[in-house]
Amino acid sequence: MIANDQELQGTQERIAFFYRLLAQMRVTATTPEEYRLFSDSYLAELERMHAEVLTYLKRHVSEPVPAEAA
């Protein structure tokens, strides 16, 4: 879970990296099956990271960080 703006920035950079990686995989994979095989775990990680970003951004800066993020 994202606990501060520095972690938010790191997560956003990682998301951008994964998007670039997936875009390249779409071009270099020789078959749709190969692309799905390689992309599924990256797509799942993107979904997880997006959920963390949204959870963090829903919380006002004055609200305490949940215990699991601290």
C-alpha positions, 0 to 999 in steps of 0.5 A: 500500500502506498504511504506517501507521495514519494511512494506514489511517484515510484508506483506511477513510474513503475506503471509507466514502465509496465505500459511501455513494456507491454506495448513493446511485447505486443510488437515482438510477440510472434503469436497472440498466445505468446503475448497473452502468456507474457502479458498476463502477469504484467497486466495483473500487476498493473491492476493491483498498482492502479488500485493502490494509487486510487486508494491513496488518492482517495485519502485526504492528506490530513487523514492518517495512513492505514496501519498496513501502509505504515 
